[in-house]
Amino acid sequence: MRYFGGTLLGVSGLIQAYKTSALEAIKNSKVIEKQIEFKYIITFPYIHLNDAMKLLKQLNCHIHHQQFDSDCEINFSIRKSQSEMCEEKLKKIAGLQLTAIH
């Protein structure tokens, strides 16, 4: 036996209760859109810092961590739809190593 609010529910009452609660949950929910992003780490000599940063900015990359020294390292992510183009352009920077993080 199933009770809801002190009322005994039969099969049809139980179906109606689940239906009503599911509709209320859907009405009160919010749709959240998220972009699929690929994550990368690039390492390169300091002399190419300007080239790398300029490219990451042009492609609207999200930089998560950066370390600048004689060798630089940047952890970033980019939309999946732009990842292939980003990889091609980054590989043109001399001495840059690109590592995908999946």
Phi and psi restraints in degrees (value plus and minus 20) as a CYANA .aco file:
   2 ARG   PHI    -140.5  -100.5
   2 ARG   PSI     112.0   152.0
   3 TYR   PHI    -135.3   -95.3
   3 TYR   PSI     122.6   162.6
   4 PHE   PHI    -157.6  -117.6
   4 PHE   PSI      96.9   136.9
   5 GLY   PHI      39.3    79.3
   5 GLY   PSI      14.1    54.1
   6 GLY   PHI      62.7   102.7
   6 GLY   PSI     -18.3    21.7
   7 THR   PHI    -125.8   -85.8
   7 THR   PSI     112.5   152.5
   8 LEU   PHI     -93.3   -53.3
   8 LEU   PSI     106.7   146.7
   9 LEU   PHI    -126.1   -86.1
   9 LEU   PSI     112.0   152.0
  10 GLY   PHI    -109.2   -69.2
  10 GLY   PSI    -188.7  -148.7
  11 VAL   PHI     -78.7   -38.7
  11 VAL   PSI     -69.2   -29.2
  12 SER   PHI     -86.5   -46.5
  12 SER   PSI     -56.9   -16.9
  13 GLY   PHI     -85.8   -45.8
  13 GLY   PSI     -58.4   -18.4
  14 LEU   PHI     -86.7   -46.7
  14 LEU   PSI     -63.7   -23.7
  15 ILE   PHI     -80.1   -40.1
  15 ILE   PSI     -64.6   -24.6
  16 GLN   PHI     -83.9   -43.9
  16 GLN   PSI     -60.0   -20.0
  17 ALA   PHI     -84.2   -44.2
  17 ALA   PSI     -64.7   -24.7
  18 TYR   PHI     -85.5   -45.5
  18 TYR   PSI     -60.7   -20.7
  19 LYS   PHI     -81.5   -41.5
  19 LYS   PSI     -67.7   -27.7
  20 THR   PHI     -82.9   -42.9
  20 THR   PSI     -64.4   -24.4
  21 SER   PHI     -87.7   -47.7
  21 SER   PSI     -55.9   -15.9
  22 ALA   PHI     -85.7   -45.7
  22 ALA   PSI     -62.6   -22.6
  23 LEU   PHI     -82.9   -42.9
  23 LEU   PSI     -61.1   -21.1
  24 GLU   PHI     -84.7   -44.7
  24 GLU   PSI     -60.1   -20.1
  25 ALA   PHI     -83.3   -43.3
  25 ALA   PSI     -61.5   -21.5
  26 ILE   PHI     -87.2   -47.2
  26 ILE   PSI     -62.7   -22.7
  27 LYS   PHI     -81.4   -41.4
  27 LYS   PSI     -56.2   -16.2
  28 ASN   PHI    -111.7   -71.7
  28 ASN   PSI     -18.0    22.0
  29 SER   PHI    -110.0   -70.0
  29 SER   PSI     142.0   182.0
  30 LYS   PHI    -139.1   -99.1
  30 LYS   PSI     123.8   163.8
  31 VAL   PHI    -108.8   -68.8
  31 VAL   PSI     107.3   147.3
  32 ILE   PHI    -135.6   -95.6
  32 ILE   PSI     100.6   140.6
  33 GLU   PHI    -116.3   -76.3
  33 GLU   PSI     114.3   154.3
  34 LYS   PHI    -150.5  -110.5
  34 LYS   PSI     124.5   164.5
  35 GLN   PHI    -111.0   -71.0
  35 GLN   PSI     122.0   162.0
  36 ILE   PHI     -98.7   -58.7
  36 ILE   PSI     106.7   146.7
  37 GLU   PHI    -142.5  -102.5
  37 GLU   PSI     127.2   167.2
  38 PHE   PHI    -123.0   -83.0
  38 PHE   PSI     123.3   163.3
  39 LYS   PHI    -128.6   -88.6
  39 LYS   PSI     123.4   163.4
  40 TYR   PHI    -158.9  -118.9
  40 TYR   PSI     139.6   179.6
  41 ILE   PHI    -145.1  -105.1
  41 ILE   PSI     110.7   150.7
  42 ILE   PHI    -139.2   -99.2
  42 ILE   PSI     120.6   160.6
  43 THR   PHI    -146.3  -106.3
  43 THR   PSI     122.1   162.1
  44 PHE   PHI    -183.6  -143.6
  44 PHE   PSI     140.6   180.6
  45 PRO   PHI     -87.5   -47.5
  45 PRO   PSI     128.2   168.2
  46 TYR   PHI     -74.1   -34.1
  46 TYR   PSI     -52.3   -12.3
  47 ILE   PHI     -79.4   -39.4
  47 ILE   PSI     -43.3    -3.3
  48 HIS   PHI    -121.0   -81.0
  48 HIS   PSI      -7.2    32.8
  49 LEU   PHI     -77.8   -37.8
  49 LEU   PSI     -67.2   -27.2
  50 ASN   PHI     -80.1   -40.1
  50 ASN   PSI     -63.8   -23.8
  51 ASP   PHI     -81.2   -41.2
  51 ASP   PSI     -66.0   -26.0
  52 ALA   PHI     -85.9   -45.9
  52 ALA   PSI     -66.6   -26.6
  53 MET   PHI     -84.6   -44.6
  53 MET   PSI     -60.0   -20.0
  54 LYS   PHI     -81.8   -41.8
  54 LYS   PSI     -63.9   -23.9
  55 LEU   PHI     -86.2   -46.2
  55 LEU   PSI     -64.2   -24.2
  56 LEU   PHI     -82.0   -42.0
  56 LEU   PSI     -57.7   -17.7
  57 LYS   PHI     -88.5   -48.5
  57 LYS   PSI     -63.7   -23.7
  58 GLN   PHI     -79.6   -39.6
  58 GLN   PSI     -56.8   -16.8
  59 LEU   PHI    -110.7   -70.7
  59 LEU   PSI     -14.0    26.0
  60 ASN   PHI      36.4    76.4
  60 ASN   PSI      23.6    63.6
  61 CYS   PHI     -94.6   -54.6
  61 CYS   PSI     130.8   170.8
  62 HIS   PHI    -119.8   -79.8
  62 HIS   PSI      90.4   130.4
  63 ILE   PHI    -104.2   -64.2
  63 ILE   PSI     105.8   145.8
  64 HIS   PHI    -120.6   -80.6
  64 HIS   PSI     -53.1   -13.1
  65 HIS   PHI    -175.8  -135.8
  65 HIS   PSI     122.3   162.3
  66 GLN   PHI    -164.1  -124.1
  66 GLN   PSI     124.0   164.0
  67 GLN   PHI    -157.7  -117.7
  67 GLN   PSI     103.9   143.9
  68 PHE   PHI    -134.6   -94.6
  68 PHE   PSI     105.2   145.2
  69 ASP   PHI    -172.7  -132.7
  69 ASP   PSI    -176.9  -136.9
  70 SER   PHI     -81.9   -41.9
  70 SER   PSI     -54.3   -14.3
  71 ASP   PHI    -133.4   -93.4
  71 ASP   PSI     114.7   154.7
  72 CYS   PHI    -124.3   -84.3
  72 CYS   PSI     134.0   174.0
  73 GLU   PHI    -159.3  -119.3
  73 GLU   PSI     113.2   153.2
  74 ILE   PHI    -153.0  -113.0
  74 ILE   PSI     108.2   148.2
  75 ASN   PHI    -120.3   -80.3
  75 ASN   PSI     107.0   147.0
  76 PHE   PHI    -168.7  -128.7
  76 PHE   PSI     147.6   187.6
  77 SER   PHI    -153.2  -113.2
  77 SER   PSI     137.2   177.2
  78 ILE   PHI    -166.5  -126.5
  78 ILE   PSI     132.9   172.9
  79 ARG   PHI     -76.7   -36.7
  79 ARG   PSI     122.1   162.1
  80 LYS   PHI     -74.8   -34.8
  80 LYS   PSI     -58.9   -18.9
  81 SER   PHI     -84.9   -44.9
  81 SER   PSI     -41.1    -1.1
  82 GLN   PHI    -127.1   -87.1
  82 GLN   PSI     -21.1    18.9
  83 SER   PHI     -84.8   -44.8
  83 SER   PSI     -60.5   -20.5
  84 GLU   PHI     -84.4   -44.4
  84 GLU   PSI     -64.7   -24.7
  85 MET   PHI     -84.2   -44.2
  85 MET   PSI     -59.3   -19.3
  86 CYS   PHI     -82.0   -42.0
  86 CYS   PSI     -66.2   -26.2
  87 GLU   PHI     -78.8   -38.8
  87 GLU   PSI     -65.7   -25.7
  88 GLU   PHI     -80.4   -40.4
  88 GLU   PSI     -64.1   -24.1
  89 LYS   PHI     -90.3   -50.3
  89 LYS   PSI     -59.1   -19.1
  90 LEU   PHI     -87.0   -47.0
  90 LEU   PSI     -54.9   -14.9
  91 LYS   PHI     -86.5   -46.5
  91 LYS   PSI     -35.5     4.5
  92 LYS   PHI    -101.1   -61.1
  92 LYS   PSI     -32.0     8.0
  93 ILE   PHI    -102.4   -62.4
  93 ILE   PSI     102.9   142.9
  94 ALA   PHI     -80.4   -40.4
  94 ALA   PSI     114.2   154.2
  95 GLY   PHI      56.6    96.6
  95 GLY   PSI     -16.6    23.4
  96 LEU   PHI    -106.3   -66.3
  96 LEU   PSI     113.8   153.8
  97 GLN   PHI    -132.3   -92.3
  97 GLN   PSI     109.6   149.6
  98 LEU   PHI    -132.5   -92.5
  98 LEU   PSI     107.1   147.1
  99 THR   PHI    -145.8  -105.8
  99 THR   PSI     104.5   144.5
 100 ALA   PHI    -103.0   -63.0
 100 ALA   PSI     118.8   158.8
 101 ILE   PHI    -135.1   -95.1
 101 ILE   PSI      95.6   135.6
